[in-house]
């Protein structure tokens, strides 16, 4: 089964948007050290439910895109 290029591009765009949303949550809720890296040493508090919900969306979209690409380019055949 081959999918339209525009459909795959749209699904890839969704993946990027969801990834950006996920990292925005981290950016908004985690302090950064002097190098601009997340500072986990200062015991940051994150809402686990929000993190999980967004990680789940990211994972779902990645798996969806992986399946589309696998079907389109026959990556699952050995």
C-alpha positions as CSV (number, residue, x, y, z in Angstrom):
1,X,0.0,0.0,0.0
2,X,1.5,3.3,-1.0
3,X,0.4,6.6,0.6
4,X,0.3,10.0,-1.0
5,X,3.5,12.1,-0.5
6,X,1.4,15.0,0.8
7,X,-0.3,12.7,3.4
8,X,3.1,11.5,4.7
9,X,4.4,15.1,4.7
10,X,1.4,16.2,6.8
11,X,1.9,13.3,9.2
12,X,5.6,14.2,9.6
13,X,4.6,17.9,10.2
14,X,2.2,16.7,13.0
15,X,5.1,14.7,14.5
16,X,7.3,17.8,14.6
17,X,4.5,19.9,16.1
18,X,3.8,17.4,18.8
19,X,7.5,17.2,19.5
20,X,7.7,20.9,19.8
21,X,4.8,21.0,22.2
22,X,6.4,18.3,24.4
23,X,9.7,20.3,24.6
24,X,7.7,23.5,25.3
25,X,6.3,21.8,28.4
26,X,9.9,20.9,29.5
27,X,11.1,24.4,28.7
28,X,8.3,26.0,30.7
29,X,8.7,23.8,33.7
30,X,12.3,22.9,34.1
31,X,15.1,25.3,35.1
32,X,18.2,25.5,33.0
33,X,21.8,25.6,34.1
34,X,24.4,28.2,33.0
35,X,25.0,26.2,29.8
36,X,21.3,26.2,28.8
37,X,20.8,22.5,29.6
38,X,17.9,21.3,31.7
39,X,18.9,21.4,35.4
40,X,17.6,18.2,37.0
41,X,19.8,18.6,40.0
42,X,17.6,21.2,41.6
43,X,14.7,18.8,42.0
44,X,12.3,20.2,39.5
45,X,8.6,19.3,39.8
46,X,6.7,18.3,36.7
47,X,3.1,17.3,36.4
48,X,3.5,13.6,35.5
49,X,0.1,13.4,33.9
50,X,0.8,16.3,31.5
51,X,4.2,14.8,30.7
52,X,2.7,11.4,30.1
53,X,-0.2,12.7,27.9
54,X,2.2,14.6,25.7
55,X,4.8,11.8,25.5
56,X,2.0,9.4,24.6
57,X,0.9,11.7,21.7
58,X,4.5,12.0,20.5
59,X,5.0,8.2,20.7
60,X,1.7,7.5,18.9
61,X,2.5,9.9,16.1
62,X,6.0,8.5,15.7
63,X,4.6,4.9,15.5
64,X,1.9,6.0,13.0
65,X,4.5,7.7,10.8
66,X,6.8,4.7,11.1
67,X,4.0,2.4,9.9
68,X,3.2,4.7,7.0
69,X,6.8,4.8,5.9
70,X,7.2,1.1,6.4
71,X,4.2,0.4,4.2
72,X,5.1,2.9,1.5
73,X,8.7,1.9,1.2
74,X,8.2,-1.8,2.0
75,X,10.6,-1.5,5.0
76,X,9.0,-4.4,6.8
77,X,9.9,-7.0,4.2
78,X,13.1,-9.0,4.6
